[in-house]
Amino acid sequence: MSRLTDLHDLNVSLILQALRSHRKIARFALADLTGLTRTTVSNVTNNLIALGIVAEGEQGEASAQGGRKPVMLELNPQSLGMMGLDLRREKIGGCVVCLDGRMIRHVSVPFPVNSPPHIVWQAIDRVVTELMAGLEVPVMAMGVGAIAPLDLQTGRLIDPSDFTMPNMPLQAALRERYGLPVVIQTGASAAAVGEHFWATQEGTRLRSLAFVIIDHGIGLGMISDDRLWNTNGLGSDVAHTTIDFRGPLCECGRRGCLNVYASGKALMRHCLEKNLVHDAQVDLSALAQRAEAGDEALQAEIIEAGYLLGLGLANIDSLLRPERFVVGSSHEYLSKWYFAGIEQAISELPQYSTNNTHLLERLLLSTHGSDAIAYGAATLQMKAFFEAPLTILNQIASVA
Ligand SMILES: [Zn+2]
């Protein structure tokens, strides 16, 4: 097939976004909705049908002017997919997301904290190989939600603590290894995009969203007026906001940071100090698994950390008042047990007692559980496709 030189990115984007939000729609309705001429709509949709991105379905209702019943168009969800990776200190998660936002595969491979680079790469290879094996959906690009800080200009990890790949040119290395276009972002920012982008598809247009990721630190990703709040790859250091100025000294030099009470690192330290765990190598995933399996002392410890995090979240809420406030973690069950404490703290706060936009009504656990970051990372690429589709459509056309 020839290159799609007669199409304009913006027109194709308008039509794809209309198809995304309406699911089934006739050509004349697409023209009304987008303001494009019927000729342009026909030209674009015919090309999209030829590429397999759009399918013609059943007949719908005739237009107000009467006439024949029109053919309804819809996106073909299996026509392309994006891969998302979630790089943490002790695991790599990954998933593939289709054109309709469905996650069709997800894989997670653990490795010990501070593993040498070749062990981390082995785990990444395994995740990518397992995601791609026998997959019928063509994967067009890869997004990564990584541990901060990142240099987004050069696509590098800077110097994340407890991770042995400082200055790693992650973006270029992944692109070379797997032959896919790659974007990187902090994990919390990726998760925020994943939660926000698909929520708007379901008819609830969210203007603002905050996503808090519980890991060794506490990450915050924010969407404001449909745009990702740009932290320039450094991540929002919400862990280093003070909740008790007389509190214990934090590694950052301040006292009583959220970090010393409520971060995953603090939780692990408290559990070791109280002999709730005996292995200094214990990781957050193992800790959360044990709580989920019924260890009541651990449950209480995580709920306590969650309670203190709840006080921090209320501070963020006073500042930003997001329409939706989401809590998640890459460690399965961890955010669930934190959430119990967060809810308790917020329900006790007096500032919400007379407020009809109570934080509890806007607060929820991540839709995609421990895949939130990987799902969000794939969504970074899916969002880029919907906004400027021609690069990828030309790739599909060139192999068709
Ligand atoms: Zn601090």
Boltz pocket constraint, residues with backbone or C-beta under 6 A from the ligand:
constraints:
  - pocket:
      binder: B
      contacts: [[A, 239], [A, 240], [A, 241], [A, 250], [A, 251], [A, 252], [A, 253], [A, 254], [A, 257], [A, 259]]
      max_distance: 6.0
